[in-house]
């Protein structure tokens, strides 16, 4: 219980951060660009490449 003030300060900081970021995130979600047809494949291909690379590293160990 020595660091109760540190925990309170951290909780207050995180609470203020959420309070100030929520309206901006809500605006981004409403006015942001919408996904197109090929956007998912553009995200899946690098993720699969990364998973394959990690599996290769695991197999080499």
C-alpha positions as CSV (number, residue, x, y, z in Angstrom):
1,X,0.0,0.0,0.0
2,X,3.0,2.3,-0.3
3,X,2.2,3.3,-3.8
4,X,-1.5,4.2,-3.4
5,X,-0.9,7.8,-4.6
6,X,0.8,6.5,-7.7
7,X,-2.1,4.2,-8.4
8,X,-4.6,7.1,-7.9
9,X,-2.6,9.4,-10.2
10,X,-2.4,6.7,-12.8
11,X,-6.2,6.0,-12.6
12,X,-6.9,9.8,-12.8
13,X,-4.6,10.1,-15.9
14,X,-6.2,7.2,-17.7
15,X,-9.7,8.5,-16.9
16,X,-8.8,11.9,-18.3
17,X,-7.3,10.4,-21.3
18,X,-10.4,8.4,-22.0
19,X,-12.6,11.4,-21.4
20,X,-10.7,13.5,-23.9
21,X,-10.2,10.9,-26.6
22,X,-13.7,9.5,-26.7
23,X,-15.3,12.4,-28.7
24,X,-12.4,12.3,-31.2
25,X,-12.6,8.5,-31.7
26,X,-16.4,8.8,-32.2
27,X,-15.9,11.4,-34.9
28,X,-13.3,9.3,-36.6
29,X,-15.6,6.3,-36.7
30,X,-18.5,8.3,-38.2
31,X,-16.5,10.4,-40.7
32,X,-13.6,8.0,-41.5
33,X,-13.0,6.3,-44.8
34,X,-15.2,3.3,-45.5
35,X,-13.6,-0.1,-46.4
36,X,-13.5,-1.0,-50.1
37,X,-13.5,-4.4,-51.8
38,X,-9.8,-5.2,-51.7
39,X,-9.0,-3.7,-48.3
40,X,-9.3,-7.0,-46.4
41,X,-6.9,-8.8,-48.7
42,X,-4.4,-5.9,-48.4
43,X,-4.5,-6.5,-44.6
44,X,-4.6,-10.3,-44.6
45,X,-1.6,-10.9,-46.9
46,X,1.0,-9.1,-44.7
47,X,-0.5,-10.8,-41.6
48,X,-0.2,-14.2,-43.2
49,X,3.4,-13.4,-44.2
50,X,4.2,-12.4,-40.7
51,X,2.7,-15.6,-39.3
52,X,4.6,-17.7,-41.8
53,X,7.8,-16.0,-40.9
54,X,7.3,-16.6,-37.2
55,X,6.5,-20.2,-37.8
56,X,9.7,-20.5,-39.9
57,X,11.7,-19.0,-37.0
58,X,10.1,-21.5,-34.6
59,X,10.9,-24.4,-36.9
60,X,14.5,-23.3,-37.1
61,X,15.0,-23.3,-33.3
